[in-house]
Amino acid sequence: MEFNQENLKVENLENGNYDLMIDGKKIRTFSADAFAKGINMALLSNTPQYQQAVSIMYLNDLRLELEKKLGSTIGCILTISKHKICYLMIRSRHLIK
């Protein structure tokens, strides 16, 4: 069983090709038959959700590296906003920027 499934299924389309658009961006063109069978969106690396997952994976790797370097005495809070990444480290109730 494949766990990475994000299936999109659209039935009753007229024969032809259709563009899959997300947030106004063309992701890929699929046939009506492909939409009827279902498209696993998790396999499309140019979707916003895939790109977000890659970013979170990268940030998690950075967090892990930071934790290894700083040791267990310092906690790390990672705040992610739309285009900003802020690291706040807390040690003995003092903020270190």
Beta strands, then each sheet from edge to edge (+ up, - down):
strand 1: 7-8
strand 2: 17-22
strand 3: 25-31
strand 4: 39-40
strand 5: 75-80
strand 6: 85-91
strand 7: 94-96
sheet 1: 1+ 4-
sheet 2: 2+ 3-
sheet 3: 5+ 6- 7+
end
